[in-house]
Amino acid sequence: QVQLVESGGGLVQAGGSLRLSCAASGSIFSINAMGWHRQAPGKGRELVAAFTDGGSANLADSVKGRFTISRDNAKNTVYLQMNSLKPEDTAVYYCWYRGARVYWGQGTQVTVSS
């Protein structure tokens, strides 16, 4: 059993920053097997950022240079630092853990106004 609790979403002006947190508990065998998707209104869920098996970051082209994925192994927490936010970043952000199956966080709303 894995539980993922997200926090940090909210409303921000274009050009601003937010940091999302995803705290994991339960049977977490590799903190690297975690990442973030997002789902914009009327759109499908798309990959934003994830760790590779080796622990390096994999970022979508649309957020490269603006977003950073990081982790705190002691706290079993993964972060998504979002800088230079744009209105097109508006979405519900979901963290996930890939084990025997994929576990999803509850989602946190990020709204970027012009």
N, C-alpha and C positions, 0 to 999 in steps of 0.2 A: 504494500500500500504506500502510495506517495501522495503527499498533499503539497500544493503550491499556493501560496498566498501573495497576491500582488498588491502593491501600493505605489503611490507617487503620481498618479495621473491628475489631470486637472485642466484648467483653462489658462492659456498663455498667449501673449501677443506674438505676432510674427517676429522672428529674430531672437526670441527668448529661448530659455532652456528649461528642461525638466529632467529629473532622474527617476526612472522607474526601478522598483525593487521587486524581486521575486524570491521569497523565502521558502525553501524546500524542507520537508521533514518526511521521515519514513525511510524506506529502503532505497537510499541514494547510493549507488555504487560508483558513480563517476560524475563529478560536478561538470565535467566537460560535455556531457550528453544533455546539454540544456541550451535554450535559445529563446528567441522571440519571433512571433508572427504578429501581423496586424491585419485588421479588416476595416476598410473604409466603407462608408455608407453605399450600399448597392454593389459592392465589389466582393470578390472572393478573398479568402485569407491568404496572405502572402508572407514569405520569409523576409524578415528584417535583418536579423543577426543571429549568429550561432557560433559555438565553439566547435572546432574540429576535434578529432580524437586526440591530436597532439596538443590541444590547448590554444591554438592560434585562433584569431577571429576571422569569421566569414561574414561579410556585410553585403547587403544588397547595393547595387550601383546607385540607387536613388538616395541612399543615406550615407554612402561612403564619404569620409571627410567631415561629416557632421555628427554622426552617432558613434558611440563606443560601447562595446560590451565588455564587462569586467565581472569579477567574482571575488567573493570572500569565502575561502574554503572552510575556515573555522566556523562560520555562521551558516554554511550551506545556502548562500545567497548569491544570486546573479543580478547584476545591474545593467540597465540600459541608460547611458547618459546621452541625452538628446540636446544638441546645440543648434543654433541657427535655424530654429524651427520654422517651417513653412505651412501655410494653410493646407497644402496637399498631404501633410503628415497627419492630419486629423483622422483618427481611427480609434477603434478599440484594440488595445495591445494585449496580447496573450503570451505569457511565458509557457514553456513546455519542458518536460523531461522525457527523454527517450530511454525506456527500459525494455522489458518484454513487450510493452505497448507504450503508446504515447500518453502522457498525463498532461493535462492543461490547467493553467491557472484560471481564475474566474473572469479575467479580463478587467482592464482598467481603461477608462475613457481619456483620451488626449484630444483636446480641442484647441486649435491654433487659429486665432482671429487675425484679420488683416489690419 
